[in-house]
Amino acid sequence: MLYWLLYLKLFHYFSPFRIFRFLTFRTAFASLTALFTGLIIGPLVINRLRDFQIGQFIREEGPQAHHKKAGTPTMGGVLIAISIIVPTLLWADLSNKFIWVAVLSTAAFAGIGFADDYLKTVHRRNLGLTGRTKLLLQITTSVLIAIALIGLQTRGLYSTKLIVPFVKTFRPDLVVDRWLVIPHMWLFSFLPFIGFVVLVIVGSSNAVNLTDGLDGLAIGCTIIAAGALAVLTYISGHAAFANYLELQRMPQVGELTVFCGAMVGAAIGFLWYNAHPAEVFMGDVGSLALGGAIGTVAVMIKQELLLPFIGGIFVIEAVSVILQVASYKLRHKRIFKMAPLHHHFELLGWSESKIIVRFWIASLVFALFALTTLKLR
């Protein structure tokens, strides 16, 4: 909105407004706007949640130390969603289709999380949407995102080819040759692509959700992952950098740097209130929105296969749950004292603050490694 007003409309009357055409400038201001939005309206949101008695319900089988957190305001992810979406709409070029895909994806996943958190509040226990319903809503949203990207691909704005880390020339296309599928049913050729997009986005959304178990853990890792995505997004849209690193250049994707900057600022603003001991929890409305946003951006900038490194801690937390459940069902034995992994370390005697900081360090190492793979190809 401000880009349209200050640059496209008023630039001819006041030449210094030309600075608003620079992506780095708008990204910085989107990040700062998101940060101060979170800091300013944070107390208002927290007090409102307290007034409505929207508190966290702690599961009985969890670490006993967590029971003292019962009643802490949850659904603070509403603050995160506002702090991402509003600055993006203010500072991004709203004629860019990728911006709208990212914004609507974030809003949709936030809506799913909101419904889940609301039902938990109504039931007065740690029970919201059923797992099947939540998964179905996530899959439906991801399918719609994939269809939107197919539309952009038909316009030449997007590619369904994968960029494989460490390999320059191998770029498999996820669209099957339409002559190999049923005649006049060309949409079937996109099924592998749609399935892959669903896997990435739904997996990312749930991985962040599983990581959100300690004060500041998920949001701190999000800051690092969103920062890495901001770098990758800027590079993908920059002609010189993309050519130097032999990446597929997608000019319009570069505008997503503003969105990633807003995500970083919003996460820092929320961490101010979510740091141990937390004044508010993000709830599913925050974790699903952040995970959905991260997965959507990774798909749009063609870094899906790099996402496990960008969000390394999220992947490890999700895998720990999968291994724990599979082991118990197959062998009736547990691998970890408790899953997700951060609870295992709690039961080993690690303090909450130590787990959080060490997981942040590991997340940073993963993100830095992800960025180094751009040249190691």
Secondary structure in CASP SS format (residue, H / E / C, confidence):
PFRMAT SS
TARGET T0000
AUTHOR 0000-0000-0000
METHOD secondary structure of the structure
MODEL  1
M C 1.00
L H 1.00
Y H 1.00
W H 1.00
L H 1.00
L H 1.00
Y H 1.00
L H 1.00
K H 1.00
L C 1.00
F C 1.00
H C 1.00
Y C 1.00
F C 1.00
S H 1.00
P H 1.00
F H 1.00
R H 1.00
I H 1.00
F H 1.00
R H 1.00
F C 1.00
L H 1.00
T H 1.00
F H 1.00
R H 1.00
T H 1.00
A H 1.00
F H 1.00
A H 1.00
S H 1.00
L H 1.00
T H 1.00
A H 1.00
L H 1.00
F H 1.00
T H 1.00
G H 1.00
L H 1.00
I H 1.00
I H 1.00
G H 1.00
P H 1.00
L H 1.00
V H 1.00
I H 1.00
N H 1.00
R H 1.00
L H 1.00
R H 1.00
D H 1.00
F C 1.00
Q C 1.00
I C 1.00
G E 1.00
Q C 1.00
F C 1.00
I C 1.00
R C 1.00
E C 1.00
E C 1.00
G C 1.00
P C 1.00
Q H 1.00
A H 1.00
H H 1.00
H H 1.00
K H 1.00
K H 1.00
A C 1.00
G C 1.00
T C 1.00
P E 1.00
T C 1.00
M C 1.00
G C 1.00
G H 1.00
V H 1.00
L H 1.00
I H 1.00
A H 1.00
I H 1.00
S H 1.00
I H 1.00
I H 1.00
V H 1.00
P H 1.00
T H 1.00
L H 1.00
L H 1.00
W H 1.00
A C 1.00
D C 1.00
L C 1.00
S C 1.00
N C 1.00
K H 1.00
F H 1.00
I H 1.00
W H 1.00
V H 1.00
A H 1.00
V H 1.00
L H 1.00
S H 1.00
T H 1.00
A H 1.00
A H 1.00
F H 1.00
A H 1.00
G H 1.00
I H 1.00
G H 1.00
F H 1.00
A H 1.00
D H 1.00
D H 1.00
Y H 1.00
L H 1.00
K H 1.00
T H 1.00
V H 1.00
H H 1.00
R C 1.00
R C 1.00
N C 1.00
L C 1.00
G C 1.00
L C 1.00
T C 1.00
G H 1.00
R H 1.00
T H 1.00
K H 1.00
L H 1.00
L H 1.00
L H 1.00
Q H 1.00
I H 1.00
T H 1.00
T H 1.00
S H 1.00
V H 1.00
L H 1.00
I H 1.00
A H 1.00
I H 1.00
A H 1.00
L H 1.00
I H 1.00
G H 1.00
L H 1.00
Q H 1.00
T H 1.00
R C 1.00
G C 1.00
L C 1.00
Y C 1.00
S C 1.00
T C 1.00
K E 1.00
L C 1.00
I C 1.00
V C 1.00
P C 1.00
F C 1.00
V C 1.00
K C 1.00
T C 1.00
F C 1.00
R C 1.00
P C 1.00
D E 1.00
L C 1.00
V C 1.00
V C 1.00
D C 1.00
R H 1.00
W H 1.00
L H 1.00
V C 1.00
I C 1.00
P C 1.00
H C 1.00
M C 1.00
W H 1.00
L H 1.00
F H 1.00
S H 1.00
F H 1.00
L H 1.00
P H 1.00
F H 1.00
I H 1.00
G H 1.00
F H 1.00
V H 1.00
V H 1.00
L H 1.00
V H 1.00
I H 1.00
V H 1.00
G H 1.00
S H 1.00
S H 1.00
N H 1.00
A H 1.00
V H 1.00
N H 1.00
L H 1.00
T H 1.00
D C 1.00
G C 1.00
L C 1.00
D C 1.00
G C 1.00
L H 1.00
A H 1.00
I H 1.00
G H 1.00
C H 1.00
T H 1.00
I H 1.00
I H 1.00
A H 1.00
A H 1.00
G H 1.00
A H 1.00
L H 1.00
A H 1.00
V H 1.00
L H 1.00
T H 1.00
Y H 1.00
I H 1.00
S H 1.00
G H 1.00
H C 1.00
A H 1.00
A H 1.00
F H 1.00
A H 1.00
N H 1.00
Y H 1.00
L C 1.00
E C 1.00
L C 1.00
Q C 1.00
R C 1.00
M C 1.00
P H 1.00
Q H 1.00
V H 1.00
G H 1.00
E H 1.00
L H 1.00
T H 1.00
V H 1.00
F H 1.00
C H 1.00
G H 1.00
A H 1.00
M H 1.00
V H 1.00
G H 1.00
A H 1.00
A H 1.00
I H 1.00
G H 1.00
F H 1.00
L H 1.00
W H 1.00
Y H 1.00
N H 1.00
A C 1.00
H C 1.00
P C 1.00
A C 1.00
E C 1.00
V C 1.00
F C 1.00
M C 1.00
G H 1.00
D H 1.00
V H 1.00
G H 1.00
S H 1.00
L H 1.00
A H 1.00
L H 1.00
G H 1.00
G H 1.00
A H 1.00
I H 1.00
G H 1.00
T H 1.00
V H 1.00
A H 1.00
V H 1.00
M H 1.00
I C 1.00
K C 1.00
Q C 1.00
E H 1.00
L H 1.00
L H 1.00
L H 1.00
P H 1.00
F H 1.00
I H 1.00
G C 1.00
G H 1.00
I H 1.00
F H 1.00
V H 1.00
I H 1.00
E H 1.00
A H 1.00
V H 1.00
S H 1.00
V H 1.00
I H 1.00
L H 1.00
Q H 1.00
V H 1.00
A H 1.00
S H 1.00
Y H 1.00
K H 1.00
L H 1.00
R H 1.00
H C 1.00
K C 1.00
R C 1.00
I C 1.00
F C 1.00
K C 1.00
M C 1.00
A C 1.00
P C 1.00
L H 1.00
H H 1.00
H H 1.00
H H 1.00
F H 1.00
E H 1.00
L H 1.00
L C 1.00
G C 1.00
W C 1.00
S C 1.00
E H 1.00
S H 1.00
K H 1.00
I H 1.00
I H 1.00
V H 1.00
R H 1.00
F H 1.00
W H 1.00
I H 1.00
A H 1.00
S H 1.00
L H 1.00
V H 1.00
F H 1.00
A H 1.00
L H 1.00
F H 1.00
A H 1.00
L H 1.00
T H 1.00
T C 1.00
L C 1.00
K C 1.00
L C 1.00
R C 1.00
END
